[in-house]
Amino acid sequence: MAGNKVETFLKSELKKKSALLFVLIDSEVSNLEASSKLAKDVEKIGASAILVGGSSATDQIEMAQVVKGIKKDLKIPIILFPGNVTGVVPDADAILFSSLMNSENPYFITQAQALGAPSVLKFGLEPLPTAYLVIGEGTSAWFVGSARGIPFEKPKIAAAYALAAQFLGMRFVYLEAGSGAKTNVTPEMVQTVRRAFNGFLIVGGGIKDVKTAQSLVKAGADALVIGTFLEKGGSIKKLQEIAKVIQRSK
């Protein structure tokens, strides 16, 4: 998918559905066989993209193999979701080229990006300019990214960051409660950010049931990311129910 094909594809999907489902495959948790099967299954139930990442992405070779392996039989785009520069690997269609805007370490705001950018170009990945905001504390993303977590009950702070992201030219905002989060980003926060941010709004972390998914879409999320739920034994059938609810045609 050359040029800005992935972004165009996601926007055209969004014209047909109330929200999109992105399924996150953690290359550190799943083996290749399990990842390939999962990717095919979630494509069948209507997921719009597969995100491949890992909060520490220590094994670049493993990640590259997972991407290459699942790519073979897949029509939907594979988007890299890197935790660090080691998360930039070939064969994917696009990358969430993200700045962890509420990190206290400049490395995660612009330095990792400068180190990773030449590889993005070399591998021909489509960069999706993304403001990555960690909400709450205590998760891997919060710890690894030295994030000053935005409190769940302070939606206006998240909205201010999202607006800054828009003014900086970023077209995607990702509100992240964290992998395996005990609680999800609140619908109130999504709604507050939605009012301020005129772009593609992604919400992830702690989404385990239809009711939660429904409330986030109603509040204005454009895409929901589900990952840990499946690793922890959540069924494809339950994911299908979530997919059905959030992907209702407009």
C-alpha positions as CSV (number, residue, x, y, z in Angstrom):
1,M,0.0,0.0,0.0
2,A,2.0,3.0,-1.3
3,G,1.4,6.7,-0.7
4,N,-1.2,7.4,1.9
5,K,-3.3,4.3,1.0
6,V,-3.8,3.0,4.5
7,E,-5.0,6.4,5.9
8,T,-7.4,6.7,2.9
9,F,-8.6,3.1,3.4
10,L,-9.3,3.7,7.1
11,K,-11.2,6.9,6.4
12,S,-13.3,5.2,3.7
13,E,-14.1,2.4,6.1
14,L,-15.2,5.0,8.7
15,K,-17.7,6.4,6.2
16,K,-19.4,3.0,6.2
17,K,-19.2,2.0,9.8
18,S,-19.7,3.8,13.1
19,A,-16.2,2.8,14.3
20,L,-13.4,0.5,13.3
21,L,-11.9,-2.4,15.2
22,F,-8.1,-2.7,15.3
23,V,-6.7,-5.9,16.8
24,L,-3.3,-5.7,18.5
25,I,-1.0,-8.7,18.2
26,D,1.9,-8.6,20.6
27,S,4.8,-10.3,19.0
28,E,6.4,-11.0,22.4
29,V,3.3,-12.9,23.6
30,S,2.0,-14.8,20.5
31,N,3.9,-17.3,18.4
32,L,3.8,-17.0,14.6
33,E,1.2,-19.8,14.1
34,A,-1.2,-18.3,16.7
35,S,-0.7,-14.8,15.3
36,S,-1.5,-15.9,11.7
37,K,-4.6,-17.8,12.8
38,L,-5.8,-14.8,14.9
39,A,-5.1,-12.4,12.1
40,K,-7.3,-14.4,9.7
41,D,-10.0,-14.9,12.3
42,V,-10.3,-11.2,13.1
43,E,-10.2,-10.2,9.4
44,K,-13.3,-12.5,8.9
45,I,-15.2,-10.8,11.7
46,G,-14.6,-7.4,10.1
47,A,-11.5,-5.9,11.8
48,S,-10.2,-3.0,9.7
49,A,-6.5,-3.4,10.6
50,I,-4.0,-5.5,12.5
51,L,-1.6,-3.7,14.8
52,V,1.7,-5.4,15.6
53,G,3.6,-4.3,18.5
54,G,5.0,-5.1,21.9
55,S,5.6,-2.7,24.8
56,S,9.3,-3.5,25.0
57,A,9.8,-5.1,21.5
58,T,13.1,-6.6,22.6
59,D,13.2,-9.1,19.8
60,Q,13.3,-7.3,16.4
61,I,13.8,-10.5,14.4
62,E,10.8,-12.1,16.0
63,M,8.6,-9.1,15.3
64,A,9.8,-9.0,11.7
65,Q,8.9,-12.7,11.3
66,V,5.4,-12.2,12.8
67,V,4.7,-9.3,10.4
68,K,6.0,-11.3,7.4
69,G,4.1,-14.4,8.4
70,I,0.7,-12.9,8.9
71,K,1.0,-10.7,5.8
72,K,0.7,-13.6,3.4
73,D,-3.0,-14.3,3.6
74,L,-4.2,-10.9,4.8
75,K,-6.1,-8.2,2.8
76,I,-6.5,-5.7,5.6
77,P,-3.5,-3.5,6.4
78,I,-0.8,-4.4,9.0
79,I,0.1,-1.3,11.0
80,L,3.2,-1.3,13.3
81,F,2.6,-0.1,16.8
82,P,6.2,0.4,18.0
83,G,7.2,0.6,21.7
84,N,10.7,1.7,20.6
85,V,12.9,1.9,17.5
86,T,13.2,-1.9,17.5
87,G,9.5,-2.0,16.6
88,V,10.3,-0.6,13.1
89,V,10.4,-3.7,10.8
90,P,9.9,-4.3,7.1
91,D,6.8,-5.8,5.3
92,A,4.1,-3.9,7.2
93,D,1.8,-1.5,5.3
94,A,2.0,1.5,7.8
95,I,3.3,2.6,11.1
96,L,1.7,4.6,13.9
97,F,4.5,7.1,13.8
98,S,3.8,8.3,17.3
99,S,5.1,10.8,19.8
100,L,4.4,10.0,23.4
101,M,3.4,13.6,24.1
102,N,3.0,13.3,27.9
103,S,6.4,11.5,28.5
104,E,8.8,13.2,30.8
105,N,11.7,11.8,28.7
106,P,12.5,13.6,25.4
107,Y,13.6,10.3,24.0
108,F,10.0,9.2,23.6
109,I,8.8,12.6,22.3
110,T,11.2,13.1,19.4
111,Q,14.5,11.2,19.8
112,A,13.3,7.7,19.1
113,Q,11.4,9.1,16.2
114,A,14.5,10.6,14.7
115,L,16.3,7.3,15.1
116,G,13.4,5.4,13.6
117,A,12.5,7.7,10.7
118,P,15.3,6.5,8.3
119,S,14.1,2.9,8.7
120,V,10.5,3.9,8.1
121,L,11.6,5.5,4.8
122,K,13.9,2.6,3.9
123,F,11.2,0.0,4.5
124,G,8.6,2.0,2.6
125,L,6.2,2.1,5.6
126,E,3.4,4.7,5.4
127,P,3.8,6.9,8.5
128,L,0.5,7.8,10.3
129,P,1.4,10.9,12.4
130,T,0.0,10.0,15.9
131,A,-0.1,11.7,19.3
132,Y,0.2,8.9,21.8
133,L,-1.3,9.8,25.2
134,V,-1.0,7.5,28.2
135,I,-3.9,7.8,30.5
136,G,-3.6,6.7,34.1
137,E,-0.6,5.0,35.8
138,G,0.9,1.6,36.6
139,T,0.9,0.0,33.1
140,S,3.8,-1.0,30.9
141,A,3.3,1.9,28.5
142,W,3.3,4.3,31.5
143,F,6.5,2.7,33.0
144,V,8.5,2.1,29.9
145,G,7.6,5.5,28.4
146,S,8.3,7.6,31.6
147,A,4.8,9.0,31.1
148,R,3.2,11.5,33.3
149,G,-0.1,9.7,33.1
150,I,-3.1,11.9,32.5
151,P,-5.6,11.2,35.3
152,F,-8.8,9.4,34.1
153,E,-10.9,12.1,35.7
154,K,-9.1,15.0,34.0
155,P,-10.5,14.8,30.4
156,K,-9.7,18.5,29.7
157,I,-5.9,17.8,30.0
158,A,-6.2,15.0,27.3
159,A,-8.3,17.4,25.1
160,A,-5.6,20.1,25.4
161,Y,-2.9,17.6,24.3
162,A,-5.1,16.4,21.4
163,L,-5.6,20.0,20.3
164,A,-1.9,20.6,20.5
165,A,-1.3,17.5,18.4
166,Q,-3.7,18.8,15.8
167,F,-2.0,22.2,15.7
168,L,1.4,20.3,15.2
169,G,-0.1,18.5,12.2
170,M,-0.8,15.1,13.7
171,R,-3.9,13.4,12.2
172,F,-4.3,10.6,14.7
173,V,-4.6,10.7,18.5
174,Y,-4.4,7.5,20.5
175,L,-5.7,7.5,24.0
176,E,-4.1,4.6,25.8
177,A,-5.2,3.2,29.2
178,G,-2.4,0.6,28.8
179,S,-2.0,-3.0,28.0
180,G,-4.1,-5.1,30.4
181,A,-5.5,-1.9,32.0
182,K,-7.8,-2.5,34.9
183,T,-10.0,0.3,33.8
184,N,-10.6,1.8,30.3
185,V,-10.5,5.4,29.1
186,T,-13.8,7.0,30.2
187,P,-16.5,7.9,27.6
188,E,-16.4,11.4,29.2
189,M,-12.7,11.8,28.3
190,V,-13.4,10.5,24.7
191,Q,-16.2,12.9,24.3
192,T,-14.1,15.9,25.6
193,V,-11.2,15.0,23.3
194,R,-13.6,14.5,20.4
195,R,-15.0,18.0,20.8
196,A,-11.5,19.5,20.6
197,F,-9.8,17.2,18.1
198,N,-10.7,17.1,14.4
199,G,-8.9,14.0,13.4
200,F,-8.8,10.2,13.7
201,L,-9.4,9.2,17.4
202,I,-8.1,5.8,18.5
203,V,-8.9,4.4,22.0
204,G,-7.3,1.3,23.6
205,G,-6.7,-0.5,26.9
206,G,-9.1,-2.4,29.1
207,I,-11.9,-2.8,26.6
208,K,-13.4,-6.2,27.4
209,D,-17.1,-6.1,26.7
210,V,-19.8,-4.9,24.4
211,K,-21.2,-2.3,26.8
212,T,-17.8,-0.6,27.2
213,A,-17.1,-0.7,23.5
214,Q,-20.5,0.8,22.7
215,S,-20.1,3.7,25.2
216,L,-16.7,4.6,23.7
217,V,-18.0,4.6,20.1
218,K,-21.0,6.6,21.2
219,A,-18.7,9.2,22.8
220,G,-16.8,9.6,19.5
221,A,-14.0,7.0,19.2
222,D,-13.2,6.3,15.5
223,A,-11.3,3.0,16.3
224,L,-11.0,0.7,19.3
225,V,-7.9,-1.3,19.9
226,I,-8.3,-4.8,21.5
227,G,-5.4,-6.9,22.4
228,T,-4.8,-8.3,25.9
229,F,-8.4,-9.5,26.0
230,L,-7.6,-12.1,23.5
231,E,-4.2,-13.1,25.0
232,K,-5.9,-13.6,28.3
233,G,-8.3,-16.2,26.8
234,G,-11.1,-13.9,25.5
235,S,-13.0,-15.7,22.8
236,I,-13.3,-14.7,19.1
237,K,-17.0,-15.1,19.6
238,K,-17.1,-12.4,22.2
239,L,-14.8,-10.2,20.0
240,Q,-17.3,-10.8,17.1
241,E,-20.1,-9.4,19.3
242,I,-18.0,-6.3,20.1
243,A,-17.1,-6.0,16.4
244,K,-20.8,-6.2,15.4
245,V,-21.9,-3.5,17.8
246,I,-19.1,-1.0,17.0
247,Q,-19.2,-1.6,13.2
248,R,-22.9,-0.9,12.7
249,S,-23.3,0.7,9.3
250,K,-24.0,4.4,9.3
